[in-house]
Amino acid sequence: MASILQRPITSSSSFQEIQQSPAPDVNSIEAINISRHNKPRVKESITDYTSCNVSSHGPCEFVIKLDSDFQGDVYFYYALDNYFQNHRRYMKSRSDSQLLGDLEASIFCSNVGDCDPYAYLNTSSGLKIIAPCGAVANSMFNDSFILYRNGSNDSVPWTYKGVVWPVDKDRKYRNPPGKDLKEAFAKTVKPPNWQKAIYELDPDHADNNGFLNTDFIVWMRTAALPDFRKLHRILVRYKNTLYKNGLPAGTYKLVVQNNYPVTIFGGRKYFIISTTSWAGGKNNFLGIAYIIVSGICIMLGSIFLLIHLKFGTP
């Protein structure tokens, strides 16, 4: 899995960004994992890895114990608490025309103004446009994960394919024209808090770079609530392997390259393993909301129908 190494987020006069704060020097921790059976056939394991020290410059290791098999499709998420991606100015801080691959037009279009203060950057060769511009892109989540079955040096097989919504990848994001992404982005500069340019995010998969990078697209879809999770990877269920039916019960080792500090604003970070059912995942919020709204609509529709039948003109 390609890791996206970036600098810790720094503060800005316009947005309160994420900063590094002191944390216990912990490099090998047995995490507290919570397994839940919130819906029929839905299983979930949650690992809180907030205690992993960003300043330790090394990966942290956590033990994950699964008491039973996670059968079927298995999904891996990262989750953040107390992170307000729904702030109006934060959500607007992006350029949709730029994300569609039109780098030349984005220099002059009004949308880039919404990216301020992450629209342009003074360099030794002059003023350059930031690509991708805006506070959302600048604060992109950049922790990386590798999951091993205990006692094995082979990582659990997972993939980025199928993670993003097709409507996002097909309609909202395009790379600039041309075969060479480095050349296409030559007149731009990376966001201030990134260590790699947009065309270098995944050196192992050429098709997973630029504005079409899966981790980037997932992050750019802002969350509506301050506590949220985002899909990271999907288990690859190769035939005739240990994982053909899902993720077997047992002990696993999670290796985290922790680059994204959250303690300064009272946030927490989690790594989540989950299955789904016909009704979706663990979160009941949307299902309950749909049932309530549909119930209200049916009730109001019935009332209006009775009023119409009783008082309506023949």
N, C-alpha and C positions, 0 to 999 in steps of 0.2 A: 504494500500500500504506500503510495507516495505521501510523504509528510509535507505539510506546508509550513515552513519555518518563517516566522515573522517576528518583528520586535514587539515587546509588550506595548499595549495601547497607552498613549500619553494623553495629557489633558489638553483642552482647547478652551479659548475664551468664549466660544459660541456653544459648545456642547460639553457636558460633563462626561468625559471619556473614562475608560477603565484604566486604573493605575495599579502599579505593583505595590503590594504592602507586605510587611513581614509575616512570615508563616513558619510553622514548625519545620525544622529540617528533617523531612521524612522522605526516605527514598524507597523503603520497602515496608508496606503496610498491608495488613489483612483487613480488607474492607468489610463493613457491615452491609450485608446484602439482604434485601427484602424480597421474598417471593410471594406473589399474590395470585389468587384465583378469583378475579373480580367478575368474570363472565364465564359461561360454559366454554371450555376448551381454550380459554385465553390464559396464558401464563406470562409472568413478568419477573425479571430480576433487576433490581436497581442498586447500583454501586455509587455511593457518594465519594467522589475523589477530590473534594475541595481542599483537603488537607495537604495534597501534593504541593510541594514547594516550587514555585516558578524559578526562584533564584538558585536552585540547586544545580542547574545546568546538566541534569541527568534525568533519565526516565524514572518514573515511579512504578512499582509493581503492586498489584492488588489480587487477592484470591477471591474467585467467584465460585460458589458451590451451588450446583443445580441438583435438587433432590429428586427430580423426575425428568423424563425426556420432554424436550420442547419439540413437539411433532409438527410437521408441516412447514410452511414458510416461516422463517425466523427473521426478524428485523432488529437492527442495531441503531440506537438513537443516542444523541447527546442532549442533555437538558440543562437549562439555565433557570435559576430562580432570581426574582427581584431585578430583572433586566427589562427596561421599558423600551422595547423596539417600537411601541405604538405611539411614541411622542411625535406630534405633528411635524415639527421641524426636522426631526431625524428621518421620518418616513419620506419627506419631500426631498431630502438631500441626495439626489441621484439625477442622472440624465438618461431618459429612455431612448432618445435618439442615438446617444453614444453606445448604449448597450445593444442597439440594433446594428452596430458595426460601422456607423457613419462617423468616422473620426474627424474628417475634414469639416463637415457641417456642424459638428458639435462644438467646434471652436467658436463659432459665431452665433449659434442658436441660443435662445433665451433659457433653455433648459439647463445649460451649464451653470447659469447664475444660481440655480437652486442648489448646486453642489458646494457653494461657498461655506466655509473657508477651505474646502478641499477641491477646488476647481482648477487652480493653476499653482505652479511651483516654480520659484526662481532657481535656475541652475546656472552652472558656469557657461553654458551655451545659450543662455537667455531664458525667457519665460516659456514654460511648456505646460501643456494641458495634462492633468492627471487622468490616467486611465487604469481602472475605472474610477470615476470621480465621485465625491460625496461622502458623507459621514457613514452611511450604511456600509459601503464597500470598505472604507478605511478601517472600520472596526470588525472586520470579518473574523469569525471564530477560526482559530488555527491550532487547536490541540490535535494530536494524532494518536491513533490507537492501534495496537496489535493484540489479538487474542490467541492464546495458546492453550491447547488441551494439556493439562498437567502431565509432566513427564515426557512431553513431546516437543521437539524443536520445530515442528511444522505448525504454522499458524492456521487458525480456522479460516477456511476459504470464504471470502465474501466479495461482493462486487458493487461498484457504483452505478452500474447500468440498471435502469428501472427505478432509480431513486427520485429523480425530478419529475414534476408533472409535465406531460407531453405538451400541454398548451404553453408552458413557460419556455421550453426549449425550442419549440417550433415557431412561436410567434413573438416572443419578447426578447430573445437573445440571438445575436448572430455575430460571427467574427468578421473583421474587415476583409474585403476581397483580396485574393492573392494566396498563394500556397505557403509562403513563409511568414509566420506570425511575428517573428522578431522584426522583420523588415516592415511589416504593416504597422507595428506599434513604435517604430523608430523615433517618431516625432513626439512621442508622449513620455511621461515619467510615471513610475509606479506610485501608489499611495504612500504617504509618509510613514505609516506603521507597517508596511510590508517589507519583508526582506527579499522577496522574489517578485519579479515582474509577472504580469498576468499570463504571459505566454510560457512561463516556466513552472507553473503550479504542479504539474504532474509529468515528470520526466519519463515515466514508464509507459504512458499512454498518450500518444500524439493527439488523438481526437478529444482528449479531456483537458484541453488548455484554452486560454483566451476566455472570452465571455461565455463559452460553452462549458466551462469547468463545472462539474456537478456540485462540488462543495460551495462554490461561489453562488450558483443559482439558488441553492437551498437557503443560503444565508440571506440573499437579497429578498426573498419572500418574507417580509416582516411579520412578526407574530402579533396577534391582537391582544394578548394578555401578558402580564409581566413574568409569569411562570410558564415556560413553554418547553417543548421538545422538538427536535428536528431530526428527520431521518438521515442517518449517516451511511449505512451499508445494508445489503441484503445477503443472507446466507446463500452460498452456491451449493446446491444439492446434487453433486456429481453422482452418477450411477456407480454402483459397486464400491462405494466408499463409506466411511463411518457416518457421513452426514447425509446420506441419501434420503432418510426419512425425517430429517431435522437435526436439532442439536441434542446429542445424547446427554443423559444425566452424568454428573461427575464433577470433578474439580478443574477449574480453568484459571489461567494466569493472564491478567490484563496488564499490558505494559502501556503506560501513558506518557507521551512526551508533552509535558504541561507548559504551554506558552501563553496562556490566556488568564491573567489574574482577575479575580472577581471579588476578593475579600474586602477591597477598599470601599465598595458600595454595598457591602452586606449580602453579596450574592453567593450562590452555591452552584456546584456543577455535578452532573451525574452522567454515568454511562448506563444505558438501559438495554436489556435484551428482552424482546417481546414477541409473542405470537399474535395472531388475529383470529377472529371468527367471522361469520356472515354479518354480524352486527358491527364489525370494526374492531378496534383495539380496546384498551382498558378504559380510556376516558369516556365517561357517560354523558358529558356535558352536551355535546351536539345532539345525541339521541334524545335526551330529556327535553332539550330546547325545541326540537322538531315536533315531539309529541305534544308539548304544551301549546305551541303555536297552532298546530293543526287542530287540536281540540278547541281552541278559541275560535278558529275560523269556522269549524263545523257548527259550534254553538251559535255564533253570530249569523251564519247562513240560515240556520233553522229559524231563528227569531225573525229575520227579515222575510223569510218565506211565509211564516205565519201572518206577519203584518200585511204582506201583500195579498194573501188569500182572504184576509178578513176585511181589509179596508181598501184594497186595490180596486180600480175601476174595472167593471166587467167588459 
